[in-house]
Amino acid sequence: MIVSEVQLAAYAEAGFDVVAIASRTQAKASAVAARYGIGTVHATPRELIEDERIQILDIAFPPDLQPDLIRHALTQPHIKGILAQKPLALSLEEAITLRDEAAAAGKILSVNQNMRYDQSIQVLSQILDAGELGEPVIASIDMRAVPHWQDFLSEYDRLTLANMSVHHLDALRFLFGEPIDIFTAARTDPRTHFAHTDGIVVSTLRFESGLIAVSLEDVWGGPKTDGFVSDDYITWRVEGTAGVAQGTIGWATGVPSTIRYSSNISTSGQWVSPSWDTHWFPHAFIGVMEQLQYAIESATEPALTVADNVKTMALVEAGYRSIAENRPVKLNEFSLSH
């Protein structure tokens, strides 16, 4: 779904040249290729990686299989950059290894942390960088929505924290920098029938400045039975010493994300509500690919570096340790070097 309905839709709108496609099932790849006018369908992902016309490899693959494809791409002289899905791997150790292998190969490896390019998160980042809210005091992301769990997730011992919270924890890092510690509580989700521990997840992050941030992933969201009127949503809020900003993430309801903010510095305490017609899905994915293209063209680091993503992976790993040991876990408990 993420490839056929989101990524390729974004690339078509942006005019990006998609040379070839492959999947675990060639027939599915052929159908998607026909839909988007992609000229080449390879029998396997490895064959696609070996296609010498390809300069940028975009991987959306299960995280237990993704590292092998990345490593194969790192050996191909024609590939200049790789965009990998998140989570990058199933463990922090594997993510660190991939970071170092990409650096040794001289290839740009970027990770598709696309929530950073959601329109409301981008505007919030600009407001924070300009100091319009003053010193951030408390922040929250509140998700009450039922995701579609891909079938392969039933084979892992990690669910919501690694595959849904990773969006929110990365966005909080993007907005506020590195937290000191994280305390995560979890329970099973009554709707998810395969074995799991982290169904519904709540994480509290503390920062050096005193900021507290909360990330809630309620993947239950109510019984969802026939006749039950659901009210799925994802909201966020940031309160600072000079203002407040709050917004919605449109993914849950299929509408554009929103933001409204009030600042003693820039709006005289009045509420301002910028608006746009674009959506997180698919439009934000243009920015994700564009930042990688720009890095290759300009010989600079991408905005979404694998080194930065390793820090998000460390935060996820700390969350799992917090669940297991029922305590706040400091991020300095993890070494990010080999």
FIMI-855482 format. One line per field, with one value per atom (N, C-alpha, C): x, y, z; residue number from 1. Coordinates in steps of 0.02 Angstrom, whole numbers, plus 50000, padded with zeros to 5 digits. Layout:
east <- [X,...]
north <- [Y,...]
up <- [Z,...]
seq <- [NUM,...]
END
This chain:
east <- [50042,50000,50043,50096,50135,50169,50187,50219,50167,50115,50068,50022,50003,49955,49986,50048,50077,50142,50193,50257,50254,50228,50226,50178,50124,50078,50114,50155,50193,50244,50280,50332,50302,50243,50210,50192,50166,50147,50208,50264,50325,50364,50346,50382,50447,50456,50516,50516,50574,50580,50591,50539,50545,50564,50624,50652,50624,50619,50599,50568,50535,50501,50509,50507,50507,50472,50450,50416,50430,50406,50410,50366,50313,50267,50269,50295,50306,50240,50187,50123,50097,50107,50086,50128,50193,50236,50216,50198,50177,50114,50066,50004,50017,50061,50077,50115,50161,50199,50153,50104,50057,50017,50000,49961,49999,50065,50106,50151,50144,50184,50258,50275,50344,50365,50420,50437,50466,50498,50532,50508,50492,50473,50523,50562,50611,50579,50606,50578,50590,50645,50661,50691,50687,50720,50795,50828,50901,50916,50875,50885,50876,50828,50818,50879,50905,50964,51023,51028,51084,51073,51016,51002,51045,51091,51141,51112,51049,51018,50997,50993,50964,51017,51003,51048,51024,50959,50930,50884,50895,50855,50807,50743,50691,50665,50676,50658,50600,50546,50492,50481,50515,50519,50516,50493,50492,50561,50564,50629,50675,50649,50695,50729,50699,50727,50762,50746,50774,50850,50882,50954,50993,50972,51008,51004,50947,50941,50984,50987,51030,51103,51123,51193,51209,51162,51174,51181,51140,51143,51210,51237,51300,51358,51351,51404,51399,51345,51333,51360,51409,51439,51390,51338,51292,51243,51234,51186,51220,51192,51221,51187,51123,51086,51033,51016,50966,50917,50853,50801,50769,50777,50752,50691,50645,50587,50608,50565,50576,50524,50542,50607,50661,50721,50776,50793,50788,50803,50764,50772,50735,50771,50833,50870,50914,50931,50976,51045,51068,51134,51139,51087,51086,51085,51047,51044,51113,51149,51216,51262,51257,51299,51286,51222,51205,51231,51226,51253,51327,51365,51437,51456,51417,51431,51417,51365,51351,51407,51431,51486,51549,51563,51622,51617,51556,51545,51542,51540,51535,51468,51415,51348,51305,51257,51210,51152,51142,51086,51041,50979,50930,50870,50835,50780,50716,50662,50599,50558,50584,50546,50500,50447,50406,50363,50351,50310,50343,50409,50443,50420,50395,50374,50299,50263,50193,50190,50140,50138,50133,50093,50086,50150,50185,50248,50302,50302,50349,50337,50274,50259,50275,50258,50274,50349,50389,50462,50485,50456,50474,50457,50398,50377,50424,50442,50487,50556,50581,50648,50651,50595,50592,50581,50571,50561,50493,50444,50379,50339,50356,50321,50361,50418,50462,50495,50506,50537,50483,50489,50438,50435,50374,50362,50336,50286,50257,50232,50239,50216,50183,50138,50105,50084,50084,50054,50006,49943,49889,49856,49869,49842,49787,49729,49673,49649,49682,49667,49691,49659,49675,49717,49781,49822,49807,49829,49827,49894,49893,49955,49970,50028,50048,50057,50043,50045,50112,50167,50233,50246,50209,50220,50202,50159,50140,50199,50251,50309,50361,50351,50400,50378,50424,50406,50397,50396,50387,50332,50289,50232,50227,50187,50170,50229,50270,50326,50373,50388,50435,50404,50339,50308,50259,50237,50194,50223,50243,50273,50335,50369,50431,50419,50359,50343,50344,50310,50300,50364,50399,50462,50513,50515,50561,50540,50475,50451,50469,50463,50481,50556,50597,50669,50682,50648,50656,50639,50588,50564,50604,50625,50652,50722,50752,50819,50818,50873,50882,50854,50811,50786,50839,50829,50873,50853,50787,50763,50692,50669,50601,50573,50510,50473,50414,50410,50358,50317,50252,50206,50166,50148,50112,50065,50014,49970,49950,49922,49901,49839,49831,49773,49721,49660,49610,49593,49605,49587,49642,49703,49760,49768,49752,49746,49812,49861,49925,49963,50010,50046,50085,50078,50115,50115,50160,50164,50144,50173,50161,50106,50044,49986,49972,49940,49929,49991,50019,50084,50080,50109,50115,50188,50220,50290,50295,50333,50349,50423,50440,50510,50526,50586,50610,50672,50676,50731,50771,50833,50878,50848,50809,50780,50725,50701,50644,50580,50582,50524,50505,50440,50411,50369,50377,50337,50306,50244,50207,50186,50196,50174,50128,50066,50015,49993,49999,49975,49919,49858,49799,49774,49798,49779,49714,49684,49618,49564,49561,49517,49443,49425,49354,49336,49276,49258,49251,49236,49231,49180,49128,49077,49026,48985,48933,48887,48876,48833,48869,48931,48970,49002,48991,49016,49086,49137,49206,49226,49276,49300,49377,49406,49478,49509,49567,49603,49675,49717,49784,49793,49807,49817,49885,49909,49970,49961,50001,49997,50065,50086,50148,50132,50148,50139,50207,50217,50280,50270,50324,50320,50292,50290,50265,50207,50185,50131,50112,50061,50035,50022,50039,50022,49988,49939,49905,49883,49875,49856,49832,49815,49792,49835,49842,49875,49822,49819,49763,49762,49817,49821,49761,49739,49686,49619,49608,49542,49544,49604,49609,49599,49614,49607,49674,49685,49748,49758,49821,49837,49825,49818,49803,49849,49853,49889,49854,49852,49832,49878,49898,49943,49932,49951,49945,50011,50038,50103,50102,50130,50139,50192,50234,50289,50269,50232,50220,50147,50099,50028,49988,50022,49989,49938,49954,49911,49849,49842,49784,49799,49747,49756,49761,49811,49823,49818,49786,49775,49795,49860,49879,49843,49835,49801,49833,49820,49846,49801,49809,49767,49801,49867,49904,49897,49914,49906,49975,49979,50038,50046,49994,49993,49954,49983,50051,50102,50079,50121,50186,50186,50247,50303,50285,50336,50376,50351,50391,50453,50443,50499,50550,50526,50571,50619,50592,50635,50676,50647,50682,50744,50740,50799,50856,50841,50893,50922,50879,50903,50948,50928,50968,51037,51037,51101,51149,51123,51165,51191,51145,51163,51213,51206,51248,51307,51312,51365,51366,51306,51299,51259,51257,51217,51143,51104,51031,51003,50943,50910,50894,50879,50863,50922,50972,51032,51020,51055,51051,51080,51131,51160,51108,51068,51015,50962,50946,50896,50917,50982,51006,50986,50984,50964,50889,50849,50778,50772,50812,50812,50832,50880,50901,50843,50804,50746,50694,50682,50636,50663,50728,50758,50752,50762,50755,50683,50635,50565,50550,50579,50568,50602,50659,50692,50651,50621,50578,50517,50486,50430,50452,50507,50530,50550,50580,50607,50566,50512,50465,50501,50539,50576,50592,50607,50634,50703,50717,50781,50816,50877,50917,50946,50948,50975,51050,51085,51157,51174,51122,51135,51155,51145,51158,51217,51263,51320,51301,51312,51295,51356,51410,51470,51487,51524,51547,51614]
north <- [49939,50000,50063,50064,50125,50142,50090,50102,50121,50080,50088,50148,50163,50217,50282,50279,50339,50360,50319,50339,50352,50305,50314,50369,50379,50434,50501,50505,50566,50578,50525,50532,50552,50525,50543,50616,50641,50711,50757,50734,50775,50769,50720,50710,50673,50635,50595,50535,50518,50466,50399,50358,50291,50243,50215,50175,50104,50074,50004,49990,49933,49913,49837,49814,49743,49732,49671,49655,49582,49560,49488,49448,49481,49449,49488,49458,49494,49517,49478,49497,49562,49570,49632,49691,49679,49732,49752,49703,49717,49760,49745,49783,49856,49866,49933,49970,49935,49966,49990,49950,49969,50031,50034,50091,50156,50154,50215,50223,50180,50186,50173,50127,50110,50056,50068,50027,49959,49950,49887,49857,49792,49755,49698,49699,49646,49588,49529,49469,49469,49498,49500,49567,49586,49648,49649,49592,49590,49605,49581,49597,49672,49702,49774,49811,49791,49824,49821,49768,49759,49795,49826,49863,49926,49931,49985,50053,50057,50122,50157,50119,50144,50180,50242,50281,50287,50287,50290,50230,50193,50135,50153,50141,50155,50088,50073,50008,50016,49979,49973,49899,49872,49800,49783,49724,49705,49714,49739,49756,49697,49636,49579,49562,49583,49569,49630,49689,49750,49755,49737,49744,49708,49648,49611,49648,49678,49716,49779,49811,49870,49850,49795,49774,49756,49726,49710,49775,49824,49888,49924,49916,49950,49924,49866,49837,49858,49894,49910,49980,49985,50050,50102,50081,50128,50160,50131,50158,50211,50271,50328,50340,50322,50334,50282,50270,50221,50254,50248,50269,50206,50195,50135,50152,50104,50115,50108,50134,50123,50074,50037,50037,50010,50039,50020,49946,49920,49850,49831,49768,49744,49759,49783,49797,49858,49889,49946,49925,49867,49843,49837,49809,49802,49870,49918,49985,50019,50011,50039,50008,49943,49908,49933,49942,49968,50039,50080,50149,50146,50104,50101,50070,50021,49990,50038,50079,50129,50181,50202,50250,50221,50157,50125,50118,50109,50100,50168,50222,50288,50302,50269,50278,50317,50356,50391,50344,50331,50291,50337,50345,50388,50346,50367,50328,50369,50336,50369,50387,50433,50458,50514,50494,50542,50588,50572,50616,50685,50687,50752,50798,50769,50809,50819,50795,50814,50890,50919,50991,51026,51000,51033,51028,50972,50963,51010,51019,51066,51138,51159,51227,51234,51183,51185,51192,51156,51161,51232,51264,51333,51381,51371,51413,51405,51343,51329,51359,51349,51375,51451,51484,51557,51581,51535,51555,51584,51573,51605,51579,51518,51491,51500,51532,51538,51471,51458,51394,51341,51286,51233,51203,51194,51169,51097,51085,51018,51008,50946,50930,50861,50850,50784,50768,50703,50676,50622,50629,50585,50551,50487,50449,50402,50409,50363,50338,50288,50264,50193,50156,50085,50077,50059,50050,49982,49976,49911,49877,49826,49790,49742,49752,49708,49637,49588,49518,49498,49525,49504,49524,49573,49596,49542,49495,49441,49395,49399,49355,49385,49448,49482,49483,49499,49508,49581,49625,49696,49721,49765,49787,49863,49892,49963,50010,49997,50043,50047,49990,49989,50012,50003,50014,50073,50099,50157,50214,50198,50249,50279,50240,50264,50329,50339,50403,50459,50449,50503,50517,50465,50476,50512,50495,50529,50602,50615,50684,50725,50696,50732,50747,50701,50714,50771,50768,50819,50889,50892,50957,50983,50937,50959,50934,50893,50868,50803,50788,50723,50722,50674,50668,50638,50650,50619,50546,50536,50468,50459,50397,50380,50329,50338,50288,50267,50202,50176,50123,50129,50078,50051,49987,49957,49902,49889,49832,49803,49744,49714,49750,49745,49774,49719,49726,49672,49652,49698,49682,49643,49647,49615,49544,49494,49426,49387,49408,49373,49395,49355,49368,49433,49475,49538,49564,49609,49641,49714,49749,49821,49834,49831,49850,49924,49942,50012,50035,50092,50114,50187,50202,50271,50283,50333,50349,50421,50430,50497,50510,50566,50584,50646,50647,50707,50733,50801,50834,50876,50892,50930,50997,51027,51093,51091,51031,51024,51005,51011,50991,50918,50907,50839,50830,50772,50757,50688,50681,50619,50596,50532,50503,50444,50449,50398,50367,50300,50263,50216,50239,50199,50166,50106,50071,50031,50036,50007,50056,50115,50168,50155,50104,50088,50022,49997,49929,49922,49976,49974,49922,49910,49861,49895,49854,49881,49926,49986,50034,50078,50062,50104,50161,50222,50280,50296,50284,50294,50367,50389,50458,50458,50420,50416,50485,50495,50558,50550,50595,50605,50680,50699,50770,50780,50841,50859,50928,50942,51007,51023,51084,51109,51173,51174,51233,51261,51326,51358,51417,51449,51507,51568,51568,51627,51610,51548,51532,51458,51443,51374,51359,51298,51275,51207,51196,51131,51114,51050,51031,50960,50941,50873,50844,50778,50741,50708,50724,50703,50631,50594,50525,50484,50493,50451,50461,50519,50536,50553,50553,50565,50637,50684,50755,50788,50850,50884,50893,50889,50905,50979,50997,51067,51092,51157,51189,51254,51271,51337,51355,51418,51437,51509,51522,51588,51604,51664,51683,51755,51764,51833,51871,51834,51864,51885,51842,51854,51865,51847,51853,51895,51929,51970,51930,51865,51822,51798,51814,51793,51727,51689,51625,51635,51601,51603,51531,51523,51456,51452,51439,51428,51366,51364,51306,51289,51229,51204,51149,51131,51079,51011,51010,50947,50904,50839,50791,50762,50735,50696,50639,50598,50545,50571,50580,50561,50618,50681,50738,50744,50727,50733,50689,50636,50589,50619,50673,50709,50737,50768,50796,50745,50685,50632,50612,50602,50583,50643,50701,50760,50775,50765,50779,50732,50671,50624,50643,50662,50684,50745,50792,50852,50836,50789,50770,50741,50700,50670,50723,50767,50818,50868,50884,50936,50907,50840,50807,50829,50834,50851,50796,50800,50752,50763,50709,50718,50746,50772,50794,50735,50678,50617,50569,50579,50536,50472,50420,50357,50365,50408,50420,50450,50495,50524,50472,50429,50379,50328,50315,50270,50296,50362,50391,50379,50381,50362,50289,50246,50175,50163,50203,50198,50217,50266,50286,50231,50198,50141,50085,50070,50017,50033,50096,50116,50107,50120,50109,50036,49991,49920,49899,49926,49910,49937,49996,50024,49980,49954,49908,49846,49818,49755,49763,49821,49830,49878,49904,49947,50005,50043,50100,50149,50212,50258,50234,50239,50216,50276,50288,50343,50324,50372,50358,50345,50371,50359,50288,50247,50176,50138,50170,50138,50170,50127,50151,50149,50204,50208,50198,50174,50159,50085,50058,49989,49986]
up <- [50000,50000,50000,50042,50048,49982,49944,49879,49826,49820,49765,49774,49836,49848,49871,49896,49926,49890,49893,49866,49791,49753,49680,49660,49698,49684,49694,49747,49760,49705,49685,49635,49567,49551,49488,49489,49545,49549,49544,49572,49571,49506,49464,49402,49409,49464,49472,49424,49398,49347,49380,49384,49412,49356,49361,49306,49307,49366,49371,49438,49443,49505,49512,49575,49590,49656,49668,49730,49745,49803,49818,49771,49745,49698,49632,49580,49517,49486,49494,49465,49496,49561,49593,49569,49561,49535,49464,49424,49355,49354,49398,49400,49421,49470,49492,49437,49404,49350,49294,49276,49223,49244,49307,49333,49327,49339,49340,49279,49231,49170,49181,49226,49239,49189,49153,49095,49110,49168,49182,49247,49245,49305,49312,49366,49377,49416,49405,49436,49512,49534,49605,49623,49687,49708,49695,49702,49690,49617,49571,49500,49488,49521,49514,49539,49596,49625,49577,49538,49491,49425,49415,49354,49353,49305,49305,49289,49269,49257,49322,49375,49437,49479,49496,49537,49609,49618,49686,49695,49749,49765,49822,49811,49861,49885,49949,49977,50026,50015,50063,50074,50123,50132,50206,50225,50296,50328,50389,50419,50433,50433,50440,50374,50318,50252,50221,50245,50217,50221,50278,50283,50228,50209,50157,50090,50075,50013,50015,50072,50079,50067,50098,50091,50018,49983,49913,49873,49889,49853,49867,49926,49943,49901,49871,49830,49756,49738,49668,49651,49606,49591,49565,49529,49497,49547,49605,49654,49696,49695,49731,49798,49803,49865,49876,49939,49959,50007,49993,50040,50069,50134,50166,50209,50216,50259,50332,50377,50447,50474,50526,50558,50511,50517,50473,50479,50540,50555,50617,50638,50696,50762,50758,50820,50810,50865,50864,50838,50859,50838,50762,50732,50658,50625,50652,50624,50626,50682,50688,50636,50627,50578,50508,50490,50424,50414,50466,50463,50445,50480,50470,50403,50381,50316,50259,50265,50213,50210,50268,50270,50238,50253,50225,50150,50125,50053,50017,50054,50023,49992,50017,49990,50039,50012,50054,50071,50135,50158,50199,50177,50209,50230,50283,50310,50305,50283,50265,50327,50368,50425,50401,50368,50329,50371,50436,50476,50485,50479,50483,50426,50371,50314,50312,50363,50370,50375,50342,50336,50404,50450,50515,50556,50550,50586,50558,50492,50461,50486,50488,50510,50585,50624,50695,50706,50666,50671,50657,50607,50590,50648,50678,50734,50793,50808,50864,50851,50789,50773,50777,50763,50767,50838,50885,50955,50970,50926,50935,50994,51018,51076,51140,51135,51193,51208,51272,51293,51297,51259,51263,51334,51359,51427,51426,51385,51380,51309,51284,51216,51217,51171,51169,51098,51082,51021,51044,51023,51048,50987,50979,50923,50948,50918,50931,50864,50837,50769,50762,50718,50708,50645,50652,50592,50559,50497,50464,50477,50520,50534,50476,50444,50389,50416,50374,50395,50425,50398,50421,50493,50520,50588,50639,50620,50667,50682,50642,50651,50698,50719,50760,50833,50878,50948,50965,50915,50925,50878,50905,50865,50863,50908,50902,50912,50962,50976,50916,50885,50829,50763,50755,50690,50687,50744,50744,50786,50848,50891,50859,50817,50786,50748,50719,50687,50737,50793,50842,50881,50900,50937,50893,50829,50783,50774,50769,50762,50823,50882,50943,50945,50922,50917,50867,50810,50758,50785,50826,50850,50910,50954,51019,51034,50992,51005,51044,51077,51108,51180,51196,51265,51311,51376,51426,51437,51445,51459,51433,51437,51415,51463,51481,51519,51477,51461,51417,51452,51448,51473,51414,51418,51362,51388,51348,51360,51292,51292,51229,51202,51136,51102,51092,51117,51112,51040,50992,50923,50887,50911,50877,50906,50865,50892,50892,50852,50857,50919,50942,51004,50999,51051,51053,51125,51139,51205,51201,51153,51146,51095,51119,51078,51088,51144,51163,51201,51181,51207,51229,51287,51310,51331,51303,51319,51344,51396,51422,51414,51381,51370,51410,51439,51475,51440,51437,51402,51452,51433,51476,51496,51452,51465,51519,51535,51579,51542,51475,51435,51447,51454,51456,51393,51361,51301,51309,51288,51293,51224,51209,51146,51162,51140,51153,51088,51083,51025,51047,51041,51059,50995,50981,50920,50929,50987,50999,50975,51006,50982,50989,51025,51033,51000,51011,50987,50912,50875,50802,50777,50815,50794,50749,50716,50673,50713,50687,50721,50771,50787,50833,50793,50814,50779,50807,50766,50787,50778,50815,50809,50808,50761,50755,50745,50775,50765,50787,50764,50790,50800,50862,50877,50910,50908,50944,50976,51027,51061,51092,51086,51116,51154,51218,51259,51278,51267,51284,51329,51349,51394,51360,51293,51257,51209,51209,51163,51164,51125,51119,51046,51025,50958,50964,50923,50923,50852,50839,50771,50767,50706,50691,50636,50637,50584,50542,50478,50437,50415,50429,50406,50429,50491,50519,50486,50457,50429,50355,50325,50253,50233,50277,50261,50275,50251,50267,50341,50363,50432,50445,50509,50526,50581,50588,50643,50660,50724,50747,50805,50809,50862,50884,50945,50974,51009,50996,51022,51048,51107,51133,51094,51057,51021,50950,50915,50844,50824,50866,50847,50897,50943,50994,51035,51044,51083,51048,50983,50944,50908,50897,50863,50787,50758,50686,50660,50602,50575,50501,50487,50417,50390,50324,50294,50227,50203,50140,50115,50052,50022,50017,50028,50022,50085,50078,50132,50151,50213,50231,50181,50172,50122,50062,50002,49982,49981,49988,49967,50007,50071,50110,50084,50048,50023,49966,49936,49887,49921,49979,50016,50037,50057,50079,50023,49963,49907,49882,49884,49860,49901,49967,50009,49994,49972,49952,49884,49837,49772,49779,49822,49832,49862,49910,49941,49890,49845,49793,49745,49724,49675,49704,49768,49799,49838,49840,49878,49951,49980,50051,50086,50152,50190,50177,50175,50170,50235,50232,50293,50339,50308,50345,50341,50383,50381,50420,50400,50438,50507,50515,50581,50628,50603,50644,50660,50611,50622,50674,50679,50731,50800,50809,50872,50886,50833,50841,50859,50827,50844,50916,50941,51011,51058,51038,51078,51080,51023,51021,51065,51059,51100,51174,51193,51262,51286,51241,51258,51274,51234,51247,51312,51327,51391,51449,51439,51491,51505,51452,51460,51499,51479,51508,51581,51598,51665,51707,51679,51716,51751,51712,51739,51684,51703,51653,51630,51566,51538,51508,51530,51504,51437,51392,51325,51327,51378,51381,51404,51416,51429,51365,51308,51243,51210,51187,51148,51075,51039,50968,50924,50953,50914,50924,50877,50882,50918]
seq <- [1,1,1,2,2,2,3,3,3,4,4,4,5,5,5,6,6,6,7,7,7,8,8,8,9,9,9,10,10,10,11,11,11,12,12,12,13,13,13,14,14,14,15,15,15,16,16,16,17,17,17,18,18,18,19,19,19,20,20,20,21,21,21,22,22,22,23,23,23,24,24,24,25,25,25,26,26,26,27,27,27,28,28,28,29,29,29,30,30,30,31,31,31,32,32,32,33,33,33,34,34,34,35,35,35,36,36,36,37,37,37,38,38,38,39,39,39,40,40,40,41,41,41,42,42,42,43,43,43,44,44,44,45,45,45,46,46,46,47,47,47,48,48,48,49,49,49,50,50,50,51,51,51,52,52,52,53,53,53,54,54,54,55,55,55,56,56,56,57,57,57,58,58,58,59,59,59,60,60,60,61,61,61,62,62,62,63,63,63,64,64,64,65,65,65,66,66,66,67,67,67,68,68,68,69,69,69,70,70,70,71,71,71,72,72,72,73,73,73,74,74,74,75,75,75,76,76,76,77,77,77,78,78,78,79,79,79,80,80,80,81,81,81,82,82,82,83,83,83,84,84,84,85,85,85,86,86,86,87,87,87,88,88,88,89,89,89,90,90,90,91,91,91,92,92,92,93,93,93,94,94,94,95,95,95,96,96,96,97,97,97,98,98,98,99,99,99,100,100,100,101,101,101,102,102,102,103,103,103,104,104,104,105,105,105,106,106,106,107,107,107,108,108,108,109,109,109,110,110,110,111,111,111,112,112,112,113,113,113,114,114,114,115,115,115,116,116,116,117,117,117,118,118,118,119,119,119,120,120,120,121,121,121,122,122,122,123,123,123,124,124,124,125,125,125,126,126,126,127,127,127,128,128,128,129,129,129,130,130,130,131,131,131,132,132,132,133,133,133,134,134,134,135,135,135,136,136,136,137,137,137,138,138,138,139,139,139,140,140,140,141,141,141,142,142,142,143,143,143,144,144,144,145,145,145,146,146,146,147,147,147,148,148,148,149,149,149,150,150,150,151,151,151,152,152,152,153,153,153,154,154,154,155,155,155,156,156,156,157,157,157,158,158,158,159,159,159,160,160,160,161,161,161,162,162,162,163,163,163,164,164,164,165,165,165,166,166,166,167,167,167,168,168,168,169,169,169,170,170,170,171,171,171,172,172,172,173,173,173,174,174,174,175,175,175,176,176,176,177,177,177,178,178,178,179,179,179,180,180,180,181,181,181,182,182,182,183,183,183,184,184,184,185,185,185,186,186,186,187,187,187,188,188,188,189,189,189,190,190,190,191,191,191,192,192,192,193,193,193,194,194,194,195,195,195,196,196,196,197,197,197,198,198,198,199,199,199,200,200,200,201,201,201,202,202,202,203,203,203,204,204,204,205,205,205,206,206,206,207,207,207,208,208,208,209,209,209,210,210,210,211,211,211,212,212,212,213,213,213,214,214,214,215,215,215,216,216,216,217,217,217,218,218,218,219,219,219,220,220,220,221,221,221,222,222,222,223,223,223,224,224,224,225,225,225,226,226,226,227,227,227,228,228,228,229,229,229,230,230,230,231,231,231,232,232,232,233,233,233,234,234,234,235,235,235,236,236,236,237,237,237,238,238,238,239,239,239,240,240,240,241,241,241,242,242,242,243,243,243,244,244,244,245,245,245,246,246,246,247,247,247,248,248,248,249,249,249,250,250,250,251,251,251,252,252,252,253,253,253,254,254,254,255,255,255,256,256,256,257,257,257,258,258,258,259,259,259,260,260,260,261,261,261,262,262,262,263,263,263,264,264,264,265,265,265,266,266,266,267,267,267,268,268,268,269,269,269,270,270,270,271,271,271,272,272,272,273,273,273,274,274,274,275,275,275,276,276,276,277,277,277,278,278,278,279,279,279,280,280,280,281,281,281,282,282,282,283,283,283,284,284,284,285,285,285,286,286,286,287,287,287,288,288,288,289,289,289,290,290,290,291,291,291,292,292,292,293,293,293,294,294,294,295,295,295,296,296,296,297,297,297,298,298,298,299,299,299,300,300,300,301,301,301,302,302,302,303,303,303,304,304,304,305,305,305,306,306,306,307,307,307,308,308,308,309,309,309,310,310,310,311,311,311,312,312,312,313,313,313,314,314,314,315,315,315,316,316,316,317,317,317,318,318,318,319,319,319,320,320,320,321,321,321,322,322,322,323,323,323,324,324,324,325,325,325,326,326,326,327,327,327,328,328,328,329,329,329,330,330,330,331,331,331,332,332,332,333,333,333,334,334,334,335,335,335,336,336,336,337,337,337,338,338,338]
END
